[in-house]
């Protein structure tokens, strides 16, 4: 994808398809696991959730406190 | 004389001197330069290439002898991306 730098005419700089995941994506969540859609060829949640050990904190920097309440 | 118009009033966001058009029918994102964004706003109503050329020249005072054909190419590209159609 190239970005042209000639601005004395109207130009399309980029054009791309949006890709995103939905409730019918690969990993189980906490929501409805019996989705009626067929977006994944009719197969809903083929992978069981990972239950093994996790290394570290996933790179996050949260202290685990959500909200802004006074403690 | 061929007239052009937006296929639908897709969401458009202006960021500095660029415009981002969200085609919610085809799930595409199209980024335009400032001049392209201005042309996009003109297409709320049917426009000919000649009229658009005139309006762009009035607003931007360009030194571009090929502006008319540039605009036509631009419109063809937007038609290809499903954003613009010929006005009936």
Backbone of each chain as nested JSON, in Angstrom:
{
  "chains": [
    {"id": "A", "residues": [
      {"number": 1, "name": "UNK", "atoms": {"N": [0.845, -1.183, 0.0], "CA": [0.0, 0.0, 0.0], "C": [0.886, 1.24, 0.0]}},
      {"number": 2, "name": "UNK", "atoms": {"N": [0.776, 2.075, -1.01], "CA": [1.624, 3.254, -1.08], "C": [0.807, 4.498, -0.817]}},
      {"number": 3, "name": "UNK", "atoms": {"N": [1.416, 5.461, -0.198], "CA": [0.76, 6.745, 0.031], "C": [1.405, 7.759, -0.907]}},
      {"number": 4, "name": "UNK", "atoms": {"N": [0.572, 8.311, -1.797], "CA": [1.101, 9.277, -2.754], "C": [1.141, 10.655, -2.098]}},
      {"number": 5, "name": "UNK", "atoms": {"N": [2.044, 11.478, -2.562], "CA": [2.216, 12.763, -1.892], "C": [1.933, 13.94, -2.82]}},
      {"number": 6, "name": "UNK", "atoms": {"N": [1.085, 13.739, -3.782], "CA": [0.747, 14.829, -4.684], "C": [-0.633, 15.355, -4.297]}},
      {"number": 7, "name": "UNK", "atoms": {"N": [-0.68, 16.57, -3.783], "CA": [-1.925, 17.047, -3.184], "C": [-2.662, 18.086, -4.015]}},
      {"number": 8, "name": "UNK", "atoms": {"N": [-2.386, 18.165, -5.301], "CA": [-3.135, 19.139, -6.091], "C": [-4.276, 18.459, -6.844]}},
      {"number": 9, "name": "UNK", "atoms": {"N": [-4.635, 17.301, -6.368], "CA": [-5.773, 16.583, -6.954], "C": [-6.383, 15.684, -5.882]}},
      {"number": 10, "name": "UNK", "atoms": {"N": [-7.668, 15.333, -6.025], "CA": [-8.285, 14.437, -5.038], "C": [-7.697, 13.041, -5.173]}},
      {"number": 11, "name": "UNK", "atoms": {"N": [-7.384, 12.428, -4.05], "CA": [-6.748, 11.117, -4.107], "C": [-7.284, 10.171, -3.045]}},
      {"number": 12, "name": "UNK", "atoms": {"N": [-7.33, 8.899, -3.395], "CA": [-7.535, 7.848, -2.414], "C": [-6.152, 7.462, -1.909]}},
      {"number": 13, "name": "UNK", "atoms": {"N": [-5.903, 7.67, -0.623], "CA": [-4.585, 7.37, -0.048], "C": [-4.462, 5.901, 0.324]}},
      {"number": 14, "name": "UNK", "atoms": {"N": [-5.541, 5.361, 0.85], "CA": [-5.533, 3.952, 1.263], "C": [-6.933, 3.39, 1.124]}},
      {"number": 15, "name": "UNK", "atoms": {"N": [-6.984, 2.095, 0.917], "CA": [-8.291, 1.415, 0.913], "C": [-8.062, 0.012, 1.444]}},
      {"number": 16, "name": "UNK", "atoms": {"N": [-8.716, -0.335, 2.517], "CA": [-8.513, -1.672, 3.069], "C": [-9.768, -2.222, 3.717]}},
      {"number": 17, "name": "UNK", "atoms": {"N": [-9.796, -3.536, 3.799], "CA": [-10.926, -4.235, 4.41], "C": [-10.735, -4.253, 5.919]}},
      {"number": 18, "name": "UNK", "atoms": {"N": [-11.828, -4.067, 6.653], "CA": [-11.784, -4.168, 8.11], "C": [-11.938, -5.632, 8.488]}},
      {"number": 19, "name": "UNK", "atoms": {"N": [-11.082, -6.108, 9.374], "CA": [-11.23, -7.471, 9.891], "C": [-11.452, -7.38, 11.389]}},
      {"number": 20, "name": "UNK", "atoms": {"N": [-12.397, -8.112, 11.887], "CA": [-12.641, -8.102, 13.322], "C": [-13.277, -9.414, 13.73]}},
      {"number": 21, "name": "UNK", "atoms": {"N": [-13.268, -9.659, 15.026], "CA": [-13.853, -10.895, 15.528], "C": [-15.187, -10.604, 16.191]}},
      {"number": 22, "name": "UNK", "atoms": {"N": [-16.031, -11.603, 16.224], "CA": [-17.363, -11.428, 16.789], "C": [-17.61, -12.494, 17.84]}},
      {"number": 23, "name": "UNK", "atoms": {"N": [-18.837, -12.581, 18.273], "CA": [-19.216, -13.587, 19.272], "C": [-19.015, -15.003, 18.747]}},
      {"number": 24, "name": "UNK", "atoms": {"N": [-18.835, -15.111, 17.424], "CA": [-18.635, -16.444, 16.861], "C": [-17.154, -16.721, 16.623]}},
      {"number": 25, "name": "UNK", "atoms": {"N": [-16.291, -15.998, 17.288], "CA": [-14.859, -16.17, 17.099], "C": [-14.364, -17.418, 17.822]}},
      {"number": 26, "name": "UNK", "atoms": {"N": [-13.034, -17.573, 17.876], "CA": [-12.448, -18.852, 18.254], "C": [-12.494, -19.166, 19.738]}},
      {"number": 27, "name": "UNK", "atoms": {"N": [-12.35, -18.194, 20.568], "CA": [-12.146, -18.491, 21.977], "C": [-13.418, -18.321, 22.806]}},
      {"number": 28, "name": "UNK", "atoms": {"N": [-13.602, -19.232, 23.717], "CA": [-14.762, -19.133, 24.594], "C": [-14.633, -17.931, 25.511]}},
      {"number": 29, "name": "UNK", "atoms": {"N": [-15.733, -17.295, 25.714], "CA": [-15.752, -16.196, 26.662], "C": [-16.738, -16.528, 27.763]}},
      {"number": 30, "name": "UNK", "atoms": {"N": [-17.319, -15.491, 28.344], "CA": [-18.267, -15.722, 29.426], "C": [-19.709, -15.527, 28.96]}},
      {"number": 31, "name": "UNK", "atoms": {"N": [-19.864, -15.251, 27.692], "CA": [-21.202, -14.957, 27.194], "C": [-21.929, -16.191, 26.704]}},
      {"number": 32, "name": "UNK", "atoms": {"N": [-22.827, -15.99, 25.752], "CA": [-23.63, -17.077, 25.206], "C": [-22.731, -18.005, 24.384]}},
      {"number": 33, "name": "UNK", "atoms": {"N": [-22.608, -19.245, 24.783], "CA": [-21.756, -20.204, 24.08], "C": [-22.539, -21.003, 23.049]}},
      {"number": 34, "name": "UNK", "atoms": {"N": [-23.793, -20.708, 22.879], "CA": [-24.612, -21.432, 21.917], "C": [-25.149, -20.452, 20.886]}},
      {"number": 35, "name": "UNK", "atoms": {"N": [-24.214, -19.783, 20.233], "CA": [-24.61, -18.734, 19.292], "C": [-25.264, -19.344, 18.057]}},
      {"number": 36, "name": "UNK", "atoms": {"N": [-26.373, -18.809, 17.586], "CA": [-27.069, -19.392, 16.447], "C": [-26.42, -19.093, 15.101]}},
      {"number": 37, "name": "UNK", "atoms": {"N": [-25.437, -18.238, 15.053], "CA": [-24.867, -17.811, 13.777], "C": [-24.065, -18.904, 13.105]}},
      {"number": 38, "name": "UNK", "atoms": {"N": [-23.692, -18.655, 11.849], "CA": [-22.915, -19.625, 11.079], "C": [-21.656, -18.962, 10.536]}},
      {"number": 39, "name": "UNK", "atoms": {"N": [-21.206, -17.946, 11.222], "CA": [-20.069, -17.173, 10.73], "C": [-18.769, -17.938, 10.712]}},
      {"number": 40, "name": "UNK", "atoms": {"N": [-18.68, -19.039, 11.422], "CA": [-17.467, -19.854, 11.416], "C": [-17.801, -21.223, 10.816]}},
      {"number": 41, "name": "UNK", "atoms": {"N": [-18.602, -21.195, 9.769], "CA": [-19.008, -22.447, 9.14], "C": [-19.955, -23.236, 10.027]}},
      {"number": 42, "name": "UNK", "atoms": {"N": [-20.585, -22.557, 10.975], "CA": [-21.546, -23.232, 11.836], "C": [-20.913, -23.862, 13.062]}},
      {"number": 43, "name": "UNK", "atoms": {"N": [-19.557, -23.798, 13.145], "CA": [-18.885, -24.385, 14.303], "C": [-18.696, -23.281, 15.341]}},
      {"number": 44, "name": "UNK", "atoms": {"N": [-19.301, -23.468, 16.48], "CA": [-19.167, -22.453, 17.522], "C": [-18.109, -22.866, 18.534]}},
      {"number": 45, "name": "UNK", "atoms": {"N": [-17.161, -22.01, 18.782], "CA": [-16.176, -22.191, 19.853], "C": [-15.528, -23.584, 19.826]}},
      {"number": 46, "name": "UNK", "atoms": {"N": [-14.739, -23.881, 18.813], "CA": [-14.14, -25.211, 18.716], "C": [-13.056, -25.475, 19.76]}},
      {"number": 47, "name": "UNK", "atoms": {"N": [-12.518, -24.417, 20.327], "CA": [-11.411, -24.601, 21.271], "C": [-11.868, -24.396, 22.712]}},
      {"number": 48, "name": "UNK", "atoms": {"N": [-11.503, -25.354, 23.567], "CA": [-11.796, -25.174, 24.981], "C": [-10.904, -24.071, 25.534]}},
      {"number": 49, "name": "UNK", "atoms": {"N": [-11.371, -23.401, 26.563], "CA": [-10.545, -22.33, 27.135], "C": [-9.284, -22.9, 27.76]}},
      {"number": 50, "name": "UNK", "atoms": {"N": [-8.202, -22.13, 27.742], "CA": [-6.929, -22.544, 28.328], "C": [-7.036, -22.473, 29.843]}},
      {"number": 51, "name": "UNK", "atoms": {"N": [-6.677, -23.574, 30.48], "CA": [-6.788, -23.589, 31.951], "C": [-5.434, -23.795, 32.613]}},
      {"number": 52, "name": "UNK", "atoms": {"N": [-4.38, -23.829, 31.815], "CA": [-3.049, -24.07, 32.36], "C": [-2.476, -22.834, 33.027]}},
      {"number": 53, "name": "UNK", "atoms": {"N": [-1.202, -22.928, 33.433], "CA": [-0.578, -21.805, 34.129], "C": [-0.315, -20.641, 33.179]}},
      {"number": 54, "name": "UNK", "atoms": {"N": [-0.295, -19.468, 33.7], "CA": [0.02, -18.271, 32.933], "C": [1.315, -17.69, 33.443]}},
      {"number": 55, "name": "UNK", "atoms": {"N": [2.162, -17.239, 32.502], "CA": [3.404, -16.582, 32.897], "C": [3.138, -15.093, 33.048]}},
      {"number": 56, "name": "UNK", "atoms": {"N": [3.603, -14.547, 34.144], "CA": [3.544, -13.095, 34.313], "C": [2.12, -12.578, 34.363]}},
      {"number": 57, "name": "UNK", "atoms": {"N": [1.984, -11.306, 34.005], "CA": [0.666, -10.671, 34.093], "C": [0.16, -10.286, 32.719]}},
      {"number": 58, "name": "UNK", "atoms": {"N": [0.699, -10.919, 31.69], "CA": [0.22, -10.619, 30.348], "C": [0.696, -9.273, 29.84]}},
      {"number": 59, "name": "UNK", "atoms": {"N": [1.672, -8.711, 30.503], "CA": [2.209, -7.435, 30.044], "C": [1.415, -6.245, 30.534]}},
      {"number": 60, "name": "UNK", "atoms": {"N": [0.397, -6.493, 31.29], "CA": [-0.426, -5.39, 31.775], "C": [0.241, -4.664, 32.926]}},
      {"number": 61, "name": "UNK", "atoms": {"N": [-0.277, -3.509, 33.241], "CA": [0.28, -2.77, 34.367], "C": [-0.807, -2.387, 35.367]}},
      {"number": 62, "name": "UNK", "atoms": {"N": [-1.886, -3.144, 35.348], "CA": [-2.982, -2.822, 36.251], "C": [-2.659, -3.285, 37.663]}},
      {"number": 63, "name": "UNK", "atoms": {"N": [-3.165, -2.556, 38.637], "CA": [-2.988, -3.001, 40.022], "C": [-4.214, -3.774, 40.493]}},
      {"number": 64, "name": "UNK", "atoms": {"N": [-5.106, -4.047, 39.541], "CA": [-6.263, -4.858, 39.889], "C": [-7.412, -4.054, 40.446]}},
      {"number": 65, "name": "UNK", "atoms": {"N": [-7.213, -2.771, 40.668], "CA": [-8.303, -1.946, 41.201], "C": [-8.991, -1.223, 40.063]}},
      {"number": 66, "name": "UNK", "atoms": {"N": [-10.253, -1.476, 39.897], "CA": [-10.997, -0.764, 38.885], "C": [-11.843, 0.302, 39.553]}},
      {"number": 67, "name": "UNK", "atoms": {"N": [-12.173, 1.293, 38.782], "CA": [-13.043, 2.327, 39.324], "C": [-12.239, 3.386, 40.046]}},
      {"number": 68, "name": "UNK", "atoms": {"N": [-12.951, 4.354, 40.527], "CA": [-12.258, 5.469, 41.168], "C": [-12.808, 5.727, 42.572]}},
      {"number": 69, "name": "UNK", "atoms": {"N": [-13.212, 4.669, 43.191], "CA": [-13.778, 4.829, 44.535], "C": [-12.711, 5.204, 45.55]}},
      {"number": 70, "name": "UNK", "atoms": {"N": [-13.125, 5.767, 46.637], "CA": [-12.175, 6.106, 47.694], "C": [-11.996, 4.899, 48.607]}},
      {"number": 71, "name": "UNK", "atoms": {"N": [-10.749, 4.461, 48.763], "CA": [-10.472, 3.311, 49.61], "C": [-10.088, 3.76, 51.008]}}
    ]},
    {"id": "B", "residues": [
      {"number": 1, "name": "UNK", "atoms": {"N": [-25.001, 14.467, -19.692], "CA": [-23.826, 14.681, -18.854], "C": [-23.903, 13.799, -17.603]}},
      {"number": 2, "name": "UNK", "atoms": {"N": [-22.883, 12.992, -17.395], "CA": [-22.896, 12.033, -16.283], "C": [-22.86, 12.75, -14.938]}},
      {"number": 3, "name": "UNK", "atoms": {"N": [-23.712, 12.292, -14.045], "CA": [-23.712, 12.844, -12.687], "C": [-23.355, 11.747, -11.69]}},
      {"number": 4, "name": "UNK", "atoms": {"N": [-22.718, 12.158, -10.617], "CA": [-22.263, 11.217, -9.593], "C": [-22.842, 11.61, -8.244]}},
      {"number": 5, "name": "UNK", "atoms": {"N": [-23.05, 10.612, -7.4], "CA": [-23.576, 10.872, -6.057], "C": [-23.091, 9.762, -5.114]}},
      {"number": 6, "name": "UNK", "atoms": {"N": [-23.066, 10.075, -3.821], "CA": [-22.705, 9.042, -2.839], "C": [-23.685, 7.884, -2.928]}},
      {"number": 7, "name": "UNK", "atoms": {"N": [-23.151, 6.678, -2.782], "CA": [-24.023, 5.504, -2.778], "C": [-24.898, 5.53, -1.531]}},
      {"number": 8, "name": "UNK", "atoms": {"N": [-24.26, 5.81, -0.411], "CA": [-24.973, 6.032, 0.839], "C": [-24.187, 7.049, 1.639]}},
      {"number": 9, "name": "UNK", "atoms": {"N": [-24.829, 7.613, 2.637], "CA": [-24.116, 8.615, 3.43], "C": [-23.264, 7.917, 4.49]}},
      {"number": 10, "name": "UNK", "atoms": {"N": [-22.198, 7.287, 4.033], "CA": [-21.334, 6.541, 4.948], "C": [-20.651, 7.49, 5.921]}},
      {"number": 11, "name": "UNK", "atoms": {"N": [-20.356, 6.94, 7.086], "CA": [-19.683, 7.72, 8.127], "C": [-18.328, 8.208, 7.609]}},
      {"number": 12, "name": "UNK", "atoms": {"N": [-18.078, 9.489, 7.777], "CA": [-16.797, 10.053, 7.34], "C": [-16.183, 10.834, 8.503]}},
      {"number": 13, "name": "UNK", "atoms": {"N": [-14.913, 10.609, 8.72], "CA": [-14.206, 11.283, 9.812], "C": [-13.056, 12.072, 9.217]}},
      {"number": 14, "name": "UNK", "atoms": {"N": [-12.941, 13.33, 9.613], "CA": [-11.83, 14.143, 9.135], "C": [-10.775, 14.242, 10.226]}},
      {"number": 15, "name": "UNK", "atoms": {"N": [-9.559, 13.822, 9.91], "CA": [-8.444, 13.904, 10.851], "C": [-7.344, 14.729, 10.2]}},
      {"number": 16, "name": "UNK", "atoms": {"N": [-7.133, 15.925, 10.713], "CA": [-6.169, 16.852, 10.11], "C": [-6.511, 17.049, 8.628]}},
      {"number": 17, "name": "UNK", "atoms": {"N": [-5.625, 16.632, 7.744], "CA": [-5.885, 16.853, 6.327], "C": [-6.222, 15.551, 5.603]}},
      {"number": 18, "name": "UNK", "atoms": {"N": [-6.723, 14.606, 6.369], "CA": [-7.145, 13.352, 5.748], "C": [-8.573, 13.006, 6.157]}},
      {"number": 19, "name": "UNK", "atoms": {"N": [-9.232, 12.273, 5.306], "CA": [-10.595, 11.836, 5.584], "C": [-10.646, 10.318, 5.588]}},
      {"number": 20, "name": "UNK", "atoms": {"N": [-11.423, 9.776, 6.505], "CA": [-11.594, 8.325, 6.549], "C": [-13.066, 8.014, 6.345]}},
      {"number": 21, "name": "UNK", "atoms": {"N": [-13.355, 7.241, 5.317], "CA": [-14.736, 6.866, 4.998], "C": [-14.941, 5.404, 5.398]}},
      {"number": 22, "name": "UNK", "atoms": {"N": [-15.98, 5.16, 6.174], "CA": [-16.272, 3.798, 6.629], "C": [-17.437, 3.242, 5.818]}},
      {"number": 23, "name": "UNK", "atoms": {"N": [-17.141, 2.271, 4.987], "CA": [-18.191, 1.626, 4.206], "C": [-18.747, 0.463, 5.029]}},
      {"number": 24, "name": "UNK", "atoms": {"N": [-19.904, 0.676, 5.626], "CA": [-20.467, -0.32, 6.536], "C": [-21.218, -1.42, 5.787]}},
      {"number": 25, "name": "UNK", "atoms": {"N": [-21.318, -1.308, 4.473], "CA": [-21.907, -2.384, 3.682], "C": [-20.843, -3.409, 3.299]}},
      {"number": 26, "name": "UNK", "atoms": {"N": [-19.676, -2.902, 2.936], "CA": [-18.606, -3.805, 2.483], "C": [-17.497, -3.959, 3.526]}},
      {"number": 27, "name": "UNK", "atoms": {"N": [-17.656, -3.297, 4.682], "CA": [-16.644, -3.342, 5.752], "C": [-15.265, -2.959, 5.236]}},
      {"number": 28, "name": "UNK", "atoms": {"N": [-15.205, -1.778, 4.639], "CA": [-13.918, -1.273, 4.177], "C": [-13.685, 0.122, 4.743]}},
      {"number": 29, "name": "UNK", "atoms": {"N": [-12.422, 0.478, 4.816], "CA": [-12.018, 1.82, 5.226], "C": [-11.281, 2.448, 4.058]}},
      {"number": 30, "name": "UNK", "atoms": {"N": [-11.673, 3.647, 3.688], "CA": [-11.014, 4.338, 2.587], "C": [-10.513, 5.683, 3.082]}},
      {"number": 31, "name": "UNK", "atoms": {"N": [-9.241, 5.915, 2.895], "CA": [-8.638, 7.166, 3.367], "C": [-8.425, 8.094, 2.169]}},
      {"number": 32, "name": "UNK", "atoms": {"N": [-8.89, 9.333, 2.312], "CA": [-8.775, 10.314, 1.227], "C": [-7.903, 11.48, 1.676]}},
      {"number": 33, "name": "UNK", "atoms": {"N": [-7.283, 12.157, 0.724], "CA": [-6.591, 13.393, 1.079], "C": [-7.629, 14.51, 1.241]}},
      {"number": 34, "name": "UNK", "atoms": {"N": [-7.164, 15.679, 1.629], "CA": [-8.072, 16.78, 1.953], "C": [-8.975, 17.126, 0.765]}},
      {"number": 35, "name": "UNK", "atoms": {"N": [-8.374, 17.191, -0.404], "CA": [-9.135, 17.529, -1.601], "C": [-10.157, 16.445, -1.93]}},
      {"number": 36, "name": "UNK", "atoms": {"N": [-9.745, 15.207, -1.705], "CA": [-10.67, 14.095, -1.918], "C": [-11.84, 14.163, -0.95]}},
      {"number": 37, "name": "UNK", "atoms": {"N": [-11.55, 14.567, 0.29], "CA": [-12.602, 14.711, 1.296], "C": [-13.593, 15.792, 0.912]}},
      {"number": 38, "name": "UNK", "atoms": {"N": [-13.056, 16.873, 0.363], "CA": [-13.944, 17.96, -0.083], "C": [-14.857, 17.453, -1.208]}},
      {"number": 39, "name": "UNK", "atoms": {"N": [-14.275, 16.725, -2.137], "CA": [-15.082, 16.15, -3.228], "C": [-16.157, 15.223, -2.658]}},
      {"number": 40, "name": "UNK", "atoms": {"N": [-15.786, 14.471, -1.642], "CA": [-16.739, 13.56, -0.997], "C": [-17.93, 14.348, -0.43]}},
      {"number": 41, "name": "UNK", "atoms": {"N": [-17.665, 15.482, 0.18], "CA": [-18.763, 16.282, 0.746], "C": [-19.676, 16.831, -0.357]}},
      {"number": 42, "name": "UNK", "atoms": {"N": [-19.092, 17.111, -1.51], "CA": [-19.909, 17.634, -2.616], "C": [-20.901, 16.598, -3.125]}},
      {"number": 43, "name": "UNK", "atoms": {"N": [-20.548, 15.33, -2.927], "CA": [-21.343, 14.253, -3.515], "C": [-22.597, 13.912, -2.71]}},
      {"number": 44, "name": "UNK", "atoms": {"N": [-22.941, 14.766, -1.736], "CA": [-24.233, 14.619, -1.055], "C": [-25.371, 14.785, -2.069]}},
      {"number": 45, "name": "UNK", "atoms": {"N": [-25.127, 15.631, -3.043], "CA": [-26.111, 15.832, -4.109], "C": [-25.439, 15.498, -5.444]}},
      {"number": 46, "name": "UNK", "atoms": {"N": [-26.232, 15.212, -6.478], "CA": [-25.64, 14.828, -7.764], "C": [-24.704, 15.909, -8.31]}},
      {"number": 47, "name": "UNK", "atoms": {"N": [-23.547, 15.489, -8.796], "CA": [-22.539, 16.419, -9.304], "C": [-21.983, 15.92, -10.616]}},
      {"number": 48, "name": "UNK", "atoms": {"N": [-21.718, 16.833, -11.523], "CA": [-20.973, 16.476, -12.722], "C": [-19.493, 16.73, -12.466]}},
      {"number": 49, "name": "UNK", "atoms": {"N": [-18.646, 16.13, -13.281], "CA": [-17.203, 16.36, -13.158], "C": [-16.905, 17.849, -13.368]}},
      {"number": 50, "name": "UNK", "atoms": {"N": [-17.599, 18.46, -14.314], "CA": [-17.362, 19.872, -14.621], "C": [-17.677, 20.759, -13.42]}},
      {"number": 51, "name": "UNK", "atoms": {"N": [-18.822, 20.475, -12.791], "CA": [-19.235, 21.28, -11.64], "C": [-18.264, 21.082, -10.462]}},
      {"number": 52, "name": "UNK", "atoms": {"N": [-17.861, 19.852, -10.244], "CA": [-16.925, 19.58, -9.156], "C": [-15.584, 20.267, -9.416]}},
      {"number": 53, "name": "UNK", "atoms": {"N": [-15.15, 20.225, -10.655], "CA": [-13.887, 20.887, -11.019], "C": [-13.964, 22.371, -10.7]}},
      {"number": 54, "name": "UNK", "atoms": {"N": [-15.099, 22.969, -11.072], "CA": [-15.301, 24.404, -10.83], "C": [-15.261, 24.71, -9.331]}},
      {"number": 55, "name": "UNK", "atoms": {"N": [-15.964, 23.916, -8.54], "CA": [-16.03, 24.153, -7.095], "C": [-14.668, 23.948, -6.426]}},
      {"number": 56, "name": "UNK", "atoms": {"N": [-13.946, 22.92, -6.874], "CA": [-12.611, 22.652, -6.301], "C": [-11.662, 23.799, -6.633]}},
      {"number": 57, "name": "UNK", "atoms": {"N": [-11.723, 24.278, -7.881], "CA": [-10.836, 25.379, -8.287], "C": [-11.14, 26.643, -7.495]}},
      {"number": 58, "name": "UNK", "atoms": {"N": [-12.431, 26.888, -7.26], "CA": [-12.825, 28.076, -6.482], "C": [-12.292, 27.994, -5.051]}},
      {"number": 59, "name": "UNK", "atoms": {"N": [-12.338, 26.804, -4.48], "CA": [-11.95, 26.66, -3.081], "C": [-10.426, 26.586, -2.897]}},
      {"number": 60, "name": "UNK", "atoms": {"N": [-9.745, 25.885, -3.806], "CA": [-8.315, 25.589, -3.59], "C": [-7.37, 26.375, -4.503]}},
      {"number": 61, "name": "UNK", "atoms": {"N": [-7.883, 27.033, -5.522], "CA": [-7.05, 27.825, -6.439], "C": [-5.847, 27.008, -6.923]}},
      {"number": 62, "name": "UNK", "atoms": {"N": [-6.117, 25.874, -7.497], "CA": [-5.044, 24.965, -7.896], "C": [-4.467, 25.342, -9.25]}},
      {"number": 63, "name": "UNK", "atoms": {"N": [-3.205, 25.009, -9.416], "CA": [-2.572, 25.139, -10.714], "C": [-2.45, 23.727, -11.286]}},
      {"number": 64, "name": "UNK", "atoms": {"N": [-3.537, 23.241, -11.815], "CA": [-3.562, 21.866, -12.303], "C": [-4.442, 21.8, -13.548]}},
      {"number": 65, "name": "UNK", "atoms": {"N": [-3.785, 21.682, -14.695], "CA": [-4.517, 21.652, -15.962], "C": [-5.278, 20.348, -16.164]}},
      {"number": 66, "name": "UNK", "atoms": {"N": [-4.948, 19.369, -15.356], "CA": [-5.567, 18.046, -15.527], "C": [-6.597, 17.751, -14.437]}},
      {"number": 67, "name": "UNK", "atoms": {"N": [-7.006, 18.801, -13.722], "CA": [-7.883, 18.588, -12.564], "C": [-9.154, 17.828, -12.939]}},
      {"number": 68, "name": "UNK", "atoms": {"N": [-9.737, 18.201, -14.064], "CA": [-10.991, 17.577, -14.468], "C": [-10.826, 16.065, -14.646]}},
      {"number": 69, "name": "UNK", "atoms": {"N": [-9.778, 15.666, -15.339], "CA": [-9.568, 14.218, -15.532], "C": [-9.118, 13.557, -14.236]}},
      {"number": 70, "name": "UNK", "atoms": {"N": [-8.401, 14.297, -13.381], "CA": [-8.033, 13.765, -12.059], "C": [-9.278, 13.466, -11.235]}},
      {"number": 71, "name": "UNK", "atoms": {"N": [-10.245, 14.382, -11.283], "CA": [-11.489, 14.19, -10.531], "C": [-12.264, 12.997, -11.085]}},
      {"number": 72, "name": "UNK", "atoms": {"N": [-12.252, 12.876, -12.393], "CA": [-12.966, 11.744, -13.013], "C": [-12.332, 10.414, -12.586]}},
      {"number": 73, "name": "UNK", "atoms": {"N": [-11.004, 10.363, -12.582], "CA": [-10.304, 9.148, -12.13], "C": [-10.641, 8.847, -10.672]}},
      {"number": 74, "name": "UNK", "atoms": {"N": [-10.649, 9.905, -9.868], "CA": [-10.968, 9.764, -8.442], "C": [-12.366, 9.185, -8.265]}},
      {"number": 75, "name": "UNK", "atoms": {"N": [-13.319, 9.698, -9.032], "CA": [-14.7, 9.213, -8.937], "C": [-14.8, 7.753, -9.374]}},
      {"number": 76, "name": "UNK", "atoms": {"N": [-14.066, 7.396, -10.411], "CA": [-14.074, 6.006, -10.865], "C": [-13.55, 5.078, -9.774]}},
      {"number": 77, "name": "UNK", "atoms": {"N": [-12.537, 5.562, -9.062], "CA": [-11.97, 4.763, -7.976], "C": [-12.995, 4.584, -6.853]}},
      {"number": 78, "name": "UNK", "atoms": {"N": [-13.721, 5.653, -6.544], "CA": [-14.745, 5.558, -5.498], "C": [-15.903, 4.653, -5.93]}},
      {"number": 79, "name": "UNK", "atoms": {"N": [-16.21, 4.66, -7.201], "CA": [-17.239, 3.747, -7.721], "C": [-16.772, 2.31, -7.532]}},
      {"number": 80, "name": "UNK", "atoms": {"N": [-15.499, 2.074, -7.854], "CA": [-14.906, 0.738, -7.711], "C": [-14.98, 0.258, -6.263]}},
      {"number": 81, "name": "UNK", "atoms": {"N": [-14.837, 1.182, -5.317], "CA": [-14.866, 0.816, -3.899], "C": [-16.284, 0.83, -3.32]}},
      {"number": 82, "name": "UNK", "atoms": {"N": [-17.265, 1.064, -4.156], "CA": [-18.652, 0.983, -3.707], "C": [-19.114, 2.177, -2.889]}},
      {"number": 83, "name": "UNK", "atoms": {"N": [-18.436, 3.308, -3.039], "CA": [-18.802, 4.493, -2.258], "C": [-19.649, 5.48, -3.065]}},
      {"number": 84, "name": "UNK", "atoms": {"N": [-19.487, 5.441, -4.366], "CA": [-20.146, 6.418, -5.246], "C": [-20.831, 5.668, -6.381]}},
      {"number": 85, "name": "UNK", "atoms": {"N": [-21.899, 6.268, -6.894], "CA": [-22.592, 5.674, -8.032], "C": [-23.013, 6.777, -8.998]}},
      {"number": 86, "name": "UNK", "atoms": {"N": [-23.416, 6.379, -10.169], "CA": [-23.976, 7.355, -11.107], "C": [-25.349, 7.775, -10.6]}},
      {"number": 87, "name": "UNK", "atoms": {"N": [-25.604, 9.063, -10.61], "CA": [-26.92, 9.553, -10.185], "C": [-27.922, 9.281, -11.301]}},
      {"number": 88, "name": "UNK", "atoms": {"N": [-29.075, 8.77, -10.914], "CA": [-30.112, 8.454, -11.912], "C": [-30.972, 9.677, -12.148]}}
    ]}
  ]
}
